[in-house]
Amino acid sequence: MAKAGWKCEKSEHVNTPVFTDFPMTLECRIKEKIDESEEGYYIVAEIVNILVDENYLAEDGKPDMEKMKLIVFDPIHHGYIELGKTIGKAFSDGKALN
């Protein structure tokens, strides 16, 4: 933690610290571990709270994923990928294909 320069505080919702320097933090409770092995495991978790820095909120007050410049872990190639721009509207764009 000190080496990374990240700050944290005790979570109000789960028994773990939460990072205060990230654009968005999901506080989760682990429900199940799947395929546990020497390499690790997959988890199923319940999101119990979401913390978002107000600088990363959209005009509607909800988290703006593009502003956050998020990255995701690629477990297949063991890399990190930056998420890009919005390319469509879920649950409505497909209706045009009927």
Protein Blocks (a to p, Z undefined) as FASTA:
>chain_A
ZZnopacdddfkbccdddfkbfbdcddddfbdchiafkbccdddddfbdcddfklccfko
pacfklnopadddfklopaddddddfbdehklmmmmZZ
